[in-house]
């Protein structure tokens, strides 16, 4: 009887679905995501399910690896070119957490514009009369402009929701012709100058690294808000913190950061009107189940010699 293929998980998947994978494979959960740990465990793995940053040389240690599947969408965690050079297929799960990210963006907008958490805290501490005037500081999203940088699956869905809230939507993308009809294509300068809310949901590459710098922020409306669900290095974090402290930016939400995890000592913790979350925009119980289901299906398909359409380097099959 043939032994089950071995699947290495960098992190846990949905608790109800890990046993499903175990019916077909030997499942190994890494005790930590240190490069040395992954390098040691990947040597005996037939497939790798990725939820953590991989070292550039990780595949140098993988003698029998036949599949790499991102439990999510972003591929910057995986050295795809190195996998391709070794003939290892890499897949991700497009659309698996789109709704979760979009809902996070809307929640961040409302958090920064309406200040409900602040009102709640004031009401509990100081009473009704102290809390009620805080409502006067709130502003509505309807009638404003939402600028979206990176109008892919997340950006397109976000544009629909923003339009439903009565917002005008402008977008910055490398393919203006692919924009939905309700999104107006603009250049970077126009987007940041016109928008009341700017949402970054673009991939991290050499064109987007440092996209939002001090000069860009200076061109924004003083009461505009900035939401980053892309990757930390897309923005100059120090410039955002400086602008918030100086009152030159209305607010910001950062779900992604230059170095993760945050330690609590970074300057962002002292910035006003800044919502900080630990890279969870795409994570809900709902999306975790969807991502785990998709990752399991893709791993099993690849181990069975199939060629699923979500493989990002299909040239390895030629």
C-alpha positions in Angstrom: 0.0 0.0 0.0 1.4 3.4 -1.0 2.1 5.9 1.7 0.0 9.0 1.7 1.6 12.1 0.3 2.9 14.5 2.9 1.6 18.1 3.0 3.4 20.7 5.0 1.3 23.6 6.4 3.2 26.8 7.4 0.2 27.7 9.6 -3.1 26.1 10.6 -6.0 26.1 8.2 -9.7 26.0 9.1 -10.0 23.6 12.0 -13.0 21.8 10.5 -11.2 21.2 7.2 -7.7 20.1 8.3 -9.2 16.6 9.1 -10.6 16.6 5.5 -7.1 17.0 4.2 -5.8 14.4 6.6 -8.1 11.8 5.0 -6.0 12.0 1.8 -2.6 13.1 3.0 -0.2 13.1 5.9 -0.5 16.6 7.3 2.5 18.2 9.0 2.0 21.6 10.7 5.2 23.6 11.1 5.7 24.5 14.8 6.9 27.9 13.7 7.6 29.8 10.4 11.3 30.4 10.9 13.3 29.7 7.7 15.3 27.0 9.3 12.2 25.2 10.4 10.5 25.3 7.0 13.7 24.3 5.3 14.0 21.2 7.5 10.4 20.1 7.1 10.1 20.8 3.4 12.7 18.3 2.6 10.2 15.5 3.1 7.1 17.3 1.8 5.2 16.5 -1.4 3.1 19.7 -1.2 3.3 23.0 0.7 0.4 25.1 1.8 1.5 28.7 2.4 0.3 31.3 4.9 3.7 32.8 5.9 6.6 34.4 4.2 9.0 31.9 2.6 12.7 32.4 2.4 14.1 33.0 -1.2 16.1 29.8 -1.1 13.3 27.6 0.5 13.0 25.4 -2.6 16.7 24.5 -2.5 15.7 22.2 0.3 12.7 20.7 -1.4 13.8 17.5 -3.1 10.3 16.0 -3.8 8.0 18.9 -3.7 5.2 18.7 -6.3 2.8 21.5 -5.4 2.9 24.9 -3.7 -0.5 26.4 -2.9 -1.1 29.9 -1.4 -3.8 29.8 1.2 -5.0 33.1 0.0 -4.3 35.4 -3.0 -1.1 37.4 -2.6 2.0 35.8 -4.1 4.7 38.0 -2.6 5.1 35.4 0.2 6.4 32.8 -2.4 9.5 32.9 -4.5 7.6 31.9 -7.6 10.5 32.2 -10.0 12.5 29.9 -7.9 9.7 27.4 -7.9 9.3 27.7 -11.7 13.0 27.1 -12.2 12.6 23.8 -10.4 9.4 22.8 -12.3 7.2 23.2 -9.2 3.7 24.5 -9.9 2.5 27.3 -7.7 -1.2 28.2 -7.3 -3.3 30.8 -5.4 -7.0 31.3 -4.8 -8.2 34.4 -6.6 -11.4 35.8 -5.2 -11.4 33.6 -2.1 -11.3 36.6 0.3 -12.5 39.4 -1.9 -15.7 40.0 0.1 -13.8 40.0 3.4 -11.3 42.6 2.2 -14.1 44.8 0.8 -16.1 44.7 4.0 -12.9 45.6 6.0 -12.4 48.6 3.8 -16.0 49.8 4.3 -15.7 49.1 8.1 -12.5 51.2 8.2 -14.1 54.1 6.3 -17.0 54.1 8.7 -14.7 53.8 11.7 -12.7 56.8 10.7 -15.6 58.9 9.4 -18.2 58.3 12.2 -16.0 57.6 15.3 -18.5 55.1 16.8 -15.9 53.5 19.0 -14.9 56.9 20.4 -18.5 57.7 21.1 -19.1 54.4 22.8 -16.1 54.9 25.0 -17.1 58.4 26.0 -20.7 57.4 26.7 -19.5 54.7 29.0 -17.0 56.8 30.8 -18.5 60.3 30.8 -22.2 59.9 30.0 -24.7 60.8 27.4 -24.2 64.6 27.4 -20.4 64.2 26.9 -20.7 61.6 24.1 -23.5 63.0 22.0 -21.7 66.1 20.6 -19.0 63.9 19.1 -21.5 63.0 16.4 -21.1 66.5 15.0 -17.5 65.6 14.0 -18.7 62.7 11.7 -18.9 63.0 8.0 -20.8 60.9 5.5 -19.3 58.8 2.7 -22.2 59.6 0.3 -21.4 62.4 -2.0 -17.6 62.0 -1.7 -15.1 60.5 -4.0 -13.5 57.1 -3.4 -10.1 56.6 -5.2 -9.1 53.0 -5.7 -5.5 52.1 -6.5 -5.5 48.7 -8.1 -8.9 47.8 -9.5 -8.7 44.1 -9.6 -11.1 41.7 -7.9 -11.1 43.6 -4.6 -11.0 47.0 -6.2 -13.9 46.2 -8.6 -16.1 44.8 -5.9 -15.2 47.8 -3.6 -16.2 50.2 -6.4 -19.7 48.6 -6.6 -20.2 49.0 -2.8 -18.9 52.5 -2.8 -21.2 53.4 -5.6 -24.1 51.9 -3.6 -23.2 54.3 -0.8 -23.5 57.2 -3.2 -19.8 57.8 -3.8 -18.2 58.8 -7.1 -15.4 56.2 -7.8 -12.1 56.9 -9.6 -9.5 54.3 -10.3 -5.8 54.0 -11.0 -4.8 50.8 -12.9 -2.3 49.7 -15.5 -5.2 48.7 -17.7 -7.7 51.6 -17.9 -9.7 49.8 -20.5 -10.6 47.0 -18.1 -12.2 49.3 -15.6 -15.9 48.8 -14.8 -18.1 51.4 -16.4 -18.9 53.1 -13.1 -15.2 53.7 -12.4 -13.5 56.7 -14.0 -9.9 56.2 -15.0 -7.6 58.9 -13.7 -3.8 59.3 -13.2 -2.1 59.2 -9.8 -2.1 63.0 -9.3 -5.8 63.3 -10.0 -6.8 60.4 -7.9 -5.0 61.6 -4.7 -6.0 65.2 -5.2 -9.7 64.5 -5.8 -10.4 61.6 -3.4 -12.0 61.9 0.0 -11.1 58.2 0.6 -8.1 56.5 -1.0 -7.9 52.7 -0.8 -4.7 50.9 -1.8 -5.4 47.3 -2.9 -2.7 46.9 -5.5 0.0 44.3 -5.6 3.5 45.1 -4.3 6.0 45.5 -7.2 8.7 47.9 -8.3 6.0 50.3 -9.7 4.0 50.4 -6.4 6.8 50.3 -3.8 6.8 53.7 -2.1 3.8 54.8 -4.2 2.4 57.0 -1.4 5.2 59.3 -0.2 5.3 62.7 1.5 4.7 64.6 -1.8 1.7 62.4 -2.6 0.2 62.9 0.8 0.7 66.7 0.6 -1.4 66.7 -2.5 -4.4 65.0 -0.8 -7.3 66.8 0.9 -6.5 67.6 4.5 -9.5 65.7 5.7 -9.0 62.7 3.4 -8.5 59.2 4.7 -6.1 56.6 3.5 -6.7 52.8 3.8 -3.9 50.3 3.0 -4.9 46.7 2.4 -2.2 46.2 -0.2 1.3 45.7 1.4 3.2 47.8 3.9 5.9 49.1 1.6 3.4 50.6 -0.8 3.3 53.6 1.5 6.0 55.6 3.2 4.8 54.9 6.8 6.9 57.7 8.4 5.3 60.2 6.0 1.8 59.0 6.9 2.6 59.2 10.6 4.0 62.7 10.2 0.9 63.9 8.2 -1.5 62.5 10.9 0.4 64.2 13.7 0.5 67.5 11.8 -3.2 67.3 10.9 -2.5 67.2 7.2 -4.4 63.9 6.8 -7.9 63.2 8.2 -7.2 59.6 9.1 -5.7 56.3 8.0 -6.1 52.6 8.4 -3.2 50.2 8.1 -3.8 46.5 7.9 -0.4 45.8 6.5 3.0 47.0 7.7 6.6 47.3 6.7 7.7 44.6 9.1 5.3 42.1 10.5 4.3 41.4 13.3 4.3 44.8 14.9 6.0 44.9 18.3 4.1 47.8 19.8 7.2 50.0 19.8 6.7 51.4 16.2 5.9 55.1 15.7 2.5 54.2 14.3 1.3 53.5 17.8 1.6 57.2 18.7 -0.2 58.6 15.6 -3.7 60.0 16.0 -6.7 58.9 13.9 -4.9 55.7 12.8 -6.6 52.4 12.8 -4.1 49.5 13.2 -5.0 45.9 12.5 -2.7 42.8 12.2 -3.1 41.9 8.5 -6.6 40.5 8.9 -8.5 42.4 6.2 -9.0 39.1 4.2 -9.6 36.9 7.3 -13.0 36.0 8.6 -14.4 32.7 9.6 -16.2 32.7 6.2 -13.1 33.4 4.1 -10.9 31.0 6.1 -13.3 28.2 5.2 -13.4 29.2 1.6 -9.6 29.5 1.4 -9.1 26.2 3.1 -11.6 24.5 0.8 -9.9 25.9 -2.2 -6.4 25.2 -1.0 -7.2 21.5 -0.3 -8.9 21.0 -3.6 -5.9 22.6 -5.4 -3.3 20.6 -3.5 -5.1 17.3 -4.2 -5.6 18.1 -7.9 -1.9 18.8 -8.3 -0.8 15.7 -6.4 -3.1 13.7 -8.7 -1.3 15.1 -11.7 -4.1 17.5 -12.8 -3.5 21.1 -14.0 -6.0 23.4 -12.2 -6.6 26.8 -13.8 -5.4 28.7 -10.8 -1.8 27.7 -11.2 0.2 30.9 -11.8 3.2 29.4 -13.5 1.6 26.9 -16.0 4.8 26.9 -18.0 6.0 24.2 -15.6 3.6 21.8 -17.3 5.2 22.1 -20.8 
